[in-house]
Amino acid sequence: MKQAVGTSLFIIFINSLIGFTGDMINGVEVNYKVLLTISGIAIFGMLIGTQLSKKIEGAKLKPAFGWFVLIMGCYIIAKEIFFK
């Protein structure tokens, strides 16, 4: 389960990196203050998550990850349908 979570986060990272690179190539202006703030929060969350993953067994992590994916999926669908 921990490997699945890590793989998922890696895919999200690659997807974000490709999007950011595309924006840079196309000349989209980047707000570096926001970028650095979000990056700092993400790194802090990663450090906390790493410590928590050492203390939480995979059997308990699996349902939590499933709920997280379900909630994010519903959010993305709602965003695309109602806020487009």
Protein Blocks (a to p, Z undefined) as FASTA:
>chain_A
ZZmmmmmmmmmmmmmmmmmmmmmmnopacdfklmmmmmmmmmmmmmmmmmmmmmpcfklm
mmmmmmmmmmmmmmmmmmmmmmZZ
